[in-house]
């Protein structure tokens, strides 16, 4: 039972929240809650989640020594010696095959996006995560690829402003995570992640301010493009951004942890989703 729990931890299922971005195009395109879309949404989410977990395994194998410098990552199954590299590689191969088969079953466009995502993430694990600025952009591009993949799966043309919004939000979240890592690890931060050698605290905070402002502006422009009533979600998004910035300054900038542990941020996101659904799907109208 303990071994099974360790393998589940290796998959990082709590990080699958990120793969909800795959459903963004369908959600904003008023297609997600149609009866014939539910199965497709589940398949697309599952395919991307398994593919993402496969990249997490490769990352954990490559970073197993550096993870020992991190108080939380040192507990990861491979770094802690709870799972051997051979067992991890077998699970990686299974996840990769299933993810690619599911992706191909959906359509060629979605399959291509998953393949591109996997290649980019492997390059990130092997080298790009050590290059300042490039590492942040690669993380952000992972979210943008998810949105584009969702558009391909549902055969929806994704709004350019939605893509810009997602890019800016993703850059903000990646920057916030770097700030939290630097604060948490202090003296060992640069040994754990070499890109932090070229990131000064002032630069990271400047990037956070720029990307958060750009996120808000691009989302506001997207709402104007899409629907007059959607503009009323801008104050909610503004509060959510401010709350995340508050968490970053407290050293809690990891996006997944912030969303799942902070009740105000979690409530804000749920409220935003509910109002967008009401507007887009004409609920109670």
VENZI-V737305 format. One record per run of one state. SS is the DSSP state (helix for helix, strand for strand, loop for the rest). FROM is the first residue (numbers start at 1). TO is the last residue. Records with the same first field share a line. If there is no record, write none. Layout:
SS->FROM-TO, FROM-TO
This chain:
loop->1-1, 12-12, 29-34, 63-65, 70-72, 76-84, 107-107, 127-127, 131-133, 155-159, 193-193, 199-200, 227-228, 250-254, 262-262, 282-285
helix->2-11, 13-28, 35-62, 66-69, 73-75, 85-106, 108-126, 128-130, 134-154, 160-192, 194-198, 201-226, 229-249, 255-261, 263-281
